[in-house]
Structure formats: structure tokens, C-alpha cells
Amino acid sequence: FKSRRPGGVSSSGIAAAGSRPQLQLITGNANSELASEIAARLGVPLTPAKIARFPDGEVSIQILENVRNSDVYIIQPTCPPVNDNLMELLLCASAVRRA
């Protein structure tokens, strides 16, 4: 059957023959140097994202580029402060899923 989704991706999420999903890298605030080095070695730019904190400590995440039909990798180590970094990772994953 023919795919009806843009980018040649079937409803099962598998790319059609001859096309590959685009690779996207997103990083949190835990270690941006690590993410930059990984992106440089892969030859893929980091996907722009805005990660901010409200005055009450809540985290706001905005993905500033379209990530639909892409393979998205989130680079976010869970080093101390573990709670803050883990919450950023989970919220980033949620934002990508809803994008």
C-alpha cells in the first residue's frame, strides 16, 4: 500500500524504501559541552530548544524546530543534581512526543 503520511513514512512508523528519517539531537542543560561534541562527531547540528525555569522552579521546554517523522535523540546525563536533570529529561521526552 502507499504511504499517506508526509516524508514517506507508513502508518507503522517505518520509513519507505529509499528514504531515511532525519536525525535530530536535543540537549538539556546538564552537559551542553558533551552534546556539542557528540553533534560535531556525528556531523549533525543540535536541534534548537528553549529550556527555561520559572521563578517557582518549574521547567519550561519548547522544541523550536519540527521533529515529526525524525529519529530524535535526547542527550541529558543524570549527574547531580539528579532530580533536576532527570525531570528535564522526562519533560523533554514528553515535549518531543507531543510535537
Secondary structure by P-SEA (a helix, b strand, c coil): cccccccccccccccccccccbbbbbbccccaaaaaaaaaaacccccbbbbbbcccbbbbbbbcccccccbbbbbbbbccaaaaaaaaaaaaaaaaaac
